[in-house]
Amino acid sequence: MNAQGAVTEADIHLIQKIIPHRYPFLLVDHVRDIVANESAVGIKNVTFNEPHFQGHFPGAPIMPGVTIVEAMAQTAAVMAGISMDLGDRDLLVYFMTIDNCKFRRMVVPGDVLELHVSVLRARSKVWKLRGVARVGDEVACEAEFAAMIDLKA
Protein backbone atom coordinates (compact mmCIF):
# COMPACT_ATOMS: atom_id res chain seq x y z
CA MET A 1 0.00 0.00 0.00
CA ASN A 2 1.07 3.56 -0.55
CA ALA A 3 0.71 6.50 1.85
CA GLN A 4 -2.92 7.01 0.73
CA GLY A 5 -3.77 3.38 1.50
CA ALA A 6 -4.05 2.31 -2.15
CA VAL A 7 -2.91 -1.19 -3.06
CA THR A 8 0.27 -0.93 -5.15
CA GLU A 9 1.26 -4.59 -5.36
CA ALA A 10 -0.30 -8.03 -5.29
CA ASP A 11 1.33 -11.24 -4.13
CA ILE A 12 0.14 -14.63 -5.30
CA HIS A 13 -2.52 -14.78 -2.56
CA LEU A 14 -4.12 -11.49 -3.59
CA ILE A 15 -3.83 -12.43 -7.28
CA GLN A 16 -5.81 -15.61 -6.57
CA LYS A 17 -8.48 -13.59 -4.74
CA ILE A 18 -8.97 -11.40 -7.79
CA ILE A 19 -8.67 -13.68 -10.83
CA PRO A 20 -9.96 -17.26 -11.12
CA HIS A 21 -6.92 -18.73 -12.92
CA ARG A 22 -5.06 -21.61 -11.29
CA TYR A 23 -2.28 -24.02 -12.21
CA PRO A 24 -1.45 -24.74 -14.95
CA PHE A 25 -2.95 -21.53 -16.36
CA LEU A 26 -2.07 -18.95 -13.70
CA LEU A 27 0.70 -17.13 -15.55
CA VAL A 28 1.64 -14.26 -13.24
CA ASP A 29 3.51 -14.61 -9.94
CA HIS A 30 3.45 -11.04 -8.64
CA VAL A 31 2.09 -7.66 -9.69
CA ARG A 32 3.87 -4.47 -8.65
CA ASP A 33 3.77 -0.74 -9.38
CA ILE A 34 -0.03 -0.79 -9.52
CA VAL A 35 -1.57 2.58 -10.24
CA ALA A 36 -5.35 2.15 -10.15
CA ASN A 37 -7.04 2.67 -13.52
CA GLU A 38 -3.67 3.39 -15.17
CA SER A 39 -0.91 0.76 -15.13
CA ALA A 40 0.84 -2.16 -13.48
CA VAL A 41 3.82 -4.48 -13.92
CA GLY A 42 3.36 -8.23 -13.63
CA ILE A 43 6.22 -10.64 -12.94
CA LYS A 44 6.35 -14.14 -14.39
CA ASN A 45 9.26 -16.34 -13.38
CA VAL A 46 9.60 -18.71 -16.31
CA THR A 47 10.61 -22.22 -15.21
CA PHE A 48 11.27 -25.44 -17.07
CA ASN A 49 8.65 -27.19 -14.90
CA GLU A 50 5.74 -25.57 -16.77
CA PRO A 51 3.65 -28.09 -18.72
CA HIS A 52 3.80 -26.35 -22.11
CA PHE A 53 7.57 -26.87 -22.31
CA GLN A 54 7.11 -30.65 -22.74
CA GLY A 55 5.80 -30.11 -26.24
CA HIS A 56 6.89 -26.56 -27.12
CA PHE A 57 9.50 -27.65 -28.08
CA PRO A 58 11.29 -30.85 -26.95
CA GLY A 59 14.98 -30.00 -26.69
CA ALA A 60 14.36 -26.28 -27.34
CA PRO A 61 11.82 -24.98 -24.76
CA ILE A 62 10.17 -21.70 -25.77
CA MET A 63 7.24 -20.08 -23.97
CA PRO A 64 4.32 -20.00 -26.42
CA GLY A 65 3.43 -16.52 -27.60
CA VAL A 66 -0.21 -16.95 -26.66
CA THR A 67 0.79 -17.59 -23.04
CA ILE A 68 2.85 -14.38 -23.02
CA VAL A 69 -0.21 -12.44 -24.21
CA GLU A 70 -2.36 -14.26 -21.63
CA ALA A 71 0.14 -13.31 -18.88
CA MET A 72 -0.19 -9.65 -19.91
CA ALA A 73 -3.98 -9.99 -19.78
CA GLN A 74 -3.86 -11.60 -16.32
CA THR A 75 -1.68 -8.72 -15.10
CA ALA A 76 -4.24 -6.28 -16.50
CA ALA A 77 -7.09 -8.20 -14.84
CA VAL A 78 -5.37 -7.95 -11.45
CA MET A 79 -4.87 -4.21 -11.92
CA ALA A 80 -8.51 -3.77 -13.02
CA GLY A 81 -9.75 -5.89 -10.11
CA ILE A 82 -7.82 -3.76 -7.64
CA SER A 83 -8.96 -0.56 -9.39
CA MET A 84 -12.59 -1.65 -9.10
CA ASP A 85 -12.19 -3.14 -5.60
CA LEU A 86 -13.25 -6.59 -6.79
CA GLY A 87 -11.17 -8.79 -4.47
CA ASP A 88 -13.00 -11.92 -3.30
CA ARG A 89 -15.68 -11.46 -5.97
CA ASP A 90 -16.55 -14.13 -8.51
CA LEU A 91 -14.77 -12.40 -11.39
CA LEU A 92 -14.30 -13.61 -14.95
CA VAL A 93 -12.41 -11.71 -17.64
CA TYR A 94 -12.93 -12.43 -21.33
CA PHE A 95 -10.68 -11.40 -24.22
CA MET A 96 -12.53 -9.34 -26.82
CA THR A 97 -9.71 -8.29 -29.16
CA ILE A 98 -5.95 -8.65 -29.59
CA ASP A 99 -4.44 -6.12 -32.01
CA ASN A 100 -0.99 -5.22 -33.26
CA CYS A 101 0.58 -8.20 -31.55
CA LYS A 102 4.29 -8.62 -32.27
CA PHE A 103 6.79 -11.11 -30.91
CA ARG A 104 10.33 -9.77 -30.71
CA ARG A 105 12.30 -12.21 -28.55
CA MET A 106 11.97 -15.81 -27.45
CA VAL A 107 11.14 -16.38 -23.79
CA VAL A 108 12.86 -19.42 -22.30
CA PRO A 109 13.16 -21.14 -18.92
CA GLY A 110 15.17 -19.00 -16.51
CA ASP A 111 13.85 -15.71 -17.87
CA VAL A 112 12.03 -13.24 -15.67
CA LEU A 113 9.23 -11.80 -17.76
CA GLU A 114 8.06 -8.28 -16.85
CA LEU A 115 4.55 -7.60 -18.07
CA HIS A 116 4.00 -3.85 -18.40
CA VAL A 117 0.33 -2.99 -18.95
CA SER A 118 -1.27 0.42 -19.33
CA VAL A 119 -4.89 1.44 -19.73
CA LEU A 120 -5.86 3.01 -23.03
CA ARG A 121 -9.56 3.19 -22.14
CA ALA A 122 -11.76 1.87 -19.35
CA ARG A 123 -15.53 1.99 -19.65
CA SER A 124 -17.50 0.10 -17.06
CA LYS A 125 -16.97 -3.57 -17.92
CA VAL A 126 -14.80 -3.12 -21.04
CA TRP A 127 -11.12 -2.21 -20.78
CA LYS A 128 -8.69 -1.55 -23.65
CA LEU A 129 -5.02 -1.91 -22.76
CA ARG A 130 -1.52 -1.91 -24.15
CA GLY A 131 0.95 -4.51 -22.98
CA VAL A 132 4.69 -4.85 -23.39
CA ALA A 133 6.43 -7.99 -22.14
CA ARG A 134 10.14 -7.56 -21.43
CA VAL A 135 13.06 -9.74 -20.43
CA GLY A 136 15.60 -7.34 -19.01
CA ASP A 137 15.91 -4.48 -21.47
CA GLU A 138 14.59 -6.51 -24.41
CA VAL A 139 11.00 -6.46 -25.65
CA ALA A 140 9.66 -10.00 -26.02
CA CYS A 141 6.09 -9.14 -27.05
CA GLU A 142 3.81 -6.16 -27.45
CA ALA A 143 0.09 -5.97 -28.11
CA GLU A 144 -3.08 -3.99 -27.60
CA PHE A 145 -6.03 -5.92 -26.24
CA ALA A 146 -9.52 -5.44 -24.94
CA ALA A 147 -11.31 -7.46 -22.30
CA MET A 148 -14.68 -7.56 -20.63
CA ILE A 149 -14.98 -8.00 -16.87
CA ASP A 150 -17.92 -10.11 -15.80
CA LEU A 151 -19.08 -10.56 -12.22
CA LYS A 152 -20.95 -13.83 -11.80
CA ALA A 153 -24.18 -13.43 -9.89
Buried (B, 14 or more C-beta within 10 A) or exposed (E): EEEEEEBBBBEEEBBBBBBEBEEEEBBBBBBBEBBBEEBBBBBBEBEEEBEBBEEBEEEEBEBBBEBBBBBBBBBBBBBBBBBBEBBEEEBEBEEEEBEEBEBEBEBBBEBEBBBBBBBEEBEEBEBBBBBBBBBEEEBBBBBBBBBEBEEEE
